[in-house]
Amino acid sequence: MRKLTTLALIATGLVALGCGAGATDNAGGSGDNGGTTGEDKPAKTAKIGQPARDGKFEFTVKSAKCGVAKIGNSTIGQKAQGQFCLVTMTVKNIGKEAQMFDGSSQKAYAADGTEYSADGGAALYANENAETFLNDINPGNQVSGVVVFDIPKNVKLAKLELHDSPFSGGVTVALS
């Protein structure tokens, strides 16, 4: 019975931490609107090469290349189920404390609204420096790297929805 009580307390604590994290992640880092308007609607859509802010991060998508069949080298790598789309971007911390970039919080959309999640396993092969993402980014610093999406061969991505955390509102970047 004691094990069950302990497990229940741990589970409750984890749920509370998850809910609490969402309460503060939408706040802008320096009095800005964090990429959203007062009604928590996404700000204007950015284009490739334009900075776009969500919460404590400023994203700049440099390029998006689709049609890649395999990532890695001849020894190790990963083959796409359909095709890989490699989205190269910089992520700058515009907040006042360190924050971790999570590639799995990023989403891509086809023109018909179909949502695709990032492929974290493939991203390991696409980023030569494993520390590029999933490390804390200190205030004022930025990192560059590739977020990978595995989408069907006949699909073309129309936009990205980039998030500073799983709980943020996100900001849209048009790919065409």
N, C-alpha and C positions, 0 to 999 in steps of 0.2 A: 504494500500500500504506500510505503514511503517513497519508493521509486516513482510511482504513478503521480504522486503529489509534486515531486521535484520536476518531473518532465512537464507537468501542466504549468508550473510556475515559469519554467524556461520558455516554453512555447508562448505563454502570455507576454513575457518580457520581449521576445523577438517580434511579436506582432505589434506591441506598443512602440518599439524602436522604429519599425517600418512605417507606422502611421505618423510618428513624430518627424521622421525625415522628410516626408512629403509636405509638412507644414511650413518648412523654412526654405525649401529649395527653389521656390518661385521668386523669392526676393531678389531684386537686382543688387549687384555688388556695390554700386556707388551712386545710389539714388536714381539710377536709370529705370526704365520700365521693364527691364529684363527681357526684352523681345516681345512683350505683350502689351496690349492696351489695358486700361483700367478694368475692362470687363473680362480679362483673361482670354481674349481672342488673339490669335496669332497676328503679329505685326505684318507690314507689307512683305510681299515675297521678294527675297533676294535672288540674284542671278549668280552664275559661276563667276568667281573673282570678287564678288562684293561681300563685305562682312555682314554677318547676321547674328544677332544676340538672342540667347535664351538663358535666363537666370544669370549665373556667374561665368558663363562662357561666351566668347565671341568666336564664331565659326567662319572660316573662309574656305569655300570649296574651290580647289584649284583646277580639278579635272574629273571627268567621269568616263571611264573606258569600259565598254561592254564587249562581249564576244570572246572572252578569255576561257579556254577549255580546261586549263590546269594551272595551278599555282605551285611554286616551289622549284626544285631542281630535278635533275635526272635520278637522284637517289631517293629523296623524300619529297613529298608534296601532297596535294589534294586535287582530285578531279571533280569538276563541276557536275552536279546532277543535270543541269541545263547549260547555263553559261554564267560565268562570273562577271559582275560589274564591279570594277575597282574605282572607288571614290577617294581621291587624294585631297586631303584638307589639312588646314592648320586649326588648332584649337588654342585659344588664349584665355587665361584666367583673368577676368576683369573684376573679380571679387576681392575681398579683403582677407581671405583665408584659403588654405590649400583645398583643392577639390579634385576628386578622381574622375577622369573621363572613362566612360563605359561604352564601348562600341556596341554592345547589345541593346542599348537604349535607342539606337538610331533606326529609322525606318525609311523605306523607299516605296514609292507608289508608281504604278503604271497609269496611263491616261484614263483607264476605266475605273480607277479607284482601288484596284487590288493592292493590298499591303504586303510588303516583303520585309522580313527581319534580316538583320545583319548576321553573317556567318563568322562567328568568333574563331572557329578552328581554322578556316581558310585565311583569316586575317593574320594568324601567327606566321604563315608562310609568306604573306604579302609584305610584312613589315620586318625588315632585316634586323632592326634593333628592337628586341622584344620589350624593352622598357618604354618604348614610345607611348603606348597606351596602357592603361590599367595601373599607372603610377600616379601619385598625386601631382598636380600641377600647381606650383606656388603662385601667389598673386603676382601679376605682371609678366609671368613666364608663358611661353607657348611651346607646343610640340607639333610636329608634322607626322602624318602617317596615312595609312590606307584603311578604309572601312570597306568590307567585301560583302556583296549580296549575291546569292546564288538564285537566279531566276530562270524561268523557261526560255528556251532558245528563241521562240517567236515573240518575246515580250521586249518592249522598249520602255525604260524608265522615264517618267515625266518630271518627278519632283522627289525631293528628300524632305524628311521632317527630322530636324536635329534637336537633341535634348541635352540639357546639362545634367539630368538625372532621370531615372525612370518615372518620377512623379511630376516633372515639369510640363508646361504647356507645349513647348516645342516652338521651333521657327521653321518656316518653309523656304527651301531653296529650289528654284526652277532649274531643270537640267536642259531645257531647250529654248 
